[in-house]
Each structure stands twice: as C-alpha cells, then as structure tokens.
C-alpha cells in the first residue's frame, strides 16, 4: 500500500509484480464483486473502503528458465 499512497516510491516488490505479470484482486466493503487488475492499473484506483484480497502470479511452465 506504500506504493499506492506514494506512486514515486521506488518499490522492488511492485517492479517484480509488474515483471511477472501478476494480477491484484481488490474488493470493496459490503461487495461480492472482486476487481482484478494489473499492478500499474491498481495504482490509479481508489482504495478507500477496499481491501487487497490476493496477488495472482502466472503459472510457470517447463519453458521458463531461471538464470
């Protein structure tokens, strides 16, 4: 949430989530609907009365290589 309240904050975690193609799930209080967005899109959304529910990472396949 530090990155959300101060977009100029240099966040290694935010950069990692963007690079991985992660998706963030957000839900408003009293709502049954979950909004899912990329981290960069999430920065532009109001978080007032909302909670971050999950961070979804893409599934790795055998074609992914770690160096």
Secondary structure, DSSP 4 states (H G I P E B T S, - for coil): -HHHH-TTS--HHHHHHHHHT-EEEEEETT---EEEEEHHHHHTS--TTEEEEEEEPPPP-TT----
